[in-house]
Amino acid sequence: MHFDVDHAELVRALKVAAGTCSRRPTLPVLGGVKIEAAGWGRPVTITTTDLELTSTTRLDSSLVVDTGAVVVPLRELAATLKGRQPKGTLARLELDQEAGLLRMHAGGLHAALHVNALEDYPTLRGEVSEGEVRVTSDLGLLGTWARRVLPATSGDEARPVLTAVQVKRDQGTLTATATDSYRLHTYQTEQLDDSAFCFLLPARALTLVKQAIALYKATEGGAWWHGTGTDTHGTGEVRVQVGPSMFWARAIEGEFPSTWERLIPTMTGDVPTIDVTDGAAAAAAIVASFGREPIILEASGATIAASCKRQDIGKVEAELPGLKLAGYTPFTPTSFKPLYLRELLAAVDHGTMQLRDSLKPALVTDGNGFRGLIMPVRIP
């Protein structure tokens, strides 16, 4: 194997590959990256997997001199190439079969890495499965899910269905929903497609897709699902393309709470309402002013004031720009976890927050498909 490739493109691709490379592999070869030059005139590909998530990235600038494949430790390869190189620098990678080394040259860089046994690397299936169903061809929608729905997923591995985003299409409506039992974020869009499906997309996979979109500034791609399912849960595999990268994720098995829609209250009558005029500004003020102690929201004239008691500096009070009281309906001071409130407000550019009382969930909507619930907390 012997090929040349743009140094910066290779470094970018390795950043993507790091997300699906096993960090504490039971099999040492899973800590490696597979580099494959399959043929002249075809781009080199790099692949990593932890057997749950897999990514493959094309190196479109690659020029293959000799075909072949090799597996090398990802961490060592990335560390070797990390040094800054002048723009346009080519990296040359060449396999020395007899010595068992991958030799690299890039600008003034000269290095050699020991390779892993290629035959030990798991056999991964091809890129496309028959019977795949298109989820969306809009990368912007996937980015929206990552920003607005993903924060409500749980980190509790004992409840795996809550560590995922439920993606469901039914009667032309595509809905992404996440909950950790203390809050719920859901985003709904209309699609002119009659096919129905439901699966649980691992939160980690959506996080990696979000990072790849930002890294490549990608606008082309999409998501597909292949599997079987019911109207509440399904099994199978999700494939997501982001520019030159392709991700595969195994859908989490299990049934997402099917009663979540019933939790969203129907607000009737004169309900105290806060206008969210700039959710990002309010979220930033929470980060700047408060720690981990519960935040108490209360009306201060037409503005919304927040306060908390911190052991290190005592009571902290601040106004939250981006929030204002709608009308003149007062509300009982209500307390929330600062992280949950911050992430909920950051998911809303403009909308409303409706409060029933200090012990019932608050409802945040933007009138454009997003709804969020957050449970208050008790203050001793």
Disulfide bonds with the S-S distance in Angstrom:
none
